Amino acid sequence: VDEWDRRFALARIKYKLARAAEAKRIGPFNALLSEDELLAFEREHGVSLPEGYRAFLSEIGNGGPGPGEGLPSLAEAVERAPTGDFDTPFPLSMREWAEATERARREDTDYPEEYEYEQPGVLWIGDPWKDWERAYLVLTGEDRGMVWG
């Protein structure tokens, strides 16, 4: 995505959020994070935040309204991450998941155990629909920048 497309998309999002706030359909977002705060997080954890999430934190808000209980701040996302080990690559990918799903279906077996445990390389970004569901942003690995649930 080129810079013009990115700026246009952000302007459109900000416009829609402002209209929703005016209509009292959503509450305000938390204060923005500065570039220094984002760099400090990245240095501390040995990662580079995905561009879209970085833009959200610095141009939309550091958490706020959203599905379920809303979108967490970066600090809360860190606190509620499954392992806190962000620089170790997330060991799964959508490609691998599709392959494992197909194998399990073909062989009429369960999914491999490694898919059932908490993994490194992700931030918790919310419980969007039900108490037992979780959404994670992949920080490292093949699916960097994707949301897994």
PyMOL commands that set and color helices and strands:
alter all, ss='L'
color gray80, all
select helices_A, chain A and resi 3-22+35-45+51-60+74-79+94-107+113-116
alter helices_A, ss='H'
color red, helices_A
select strands_A, chain A and resi 122-126+135-138+147-148
alter strands_A, ss='S'
color yellow, strands_A
deselect
rebuild
show_as cartoon
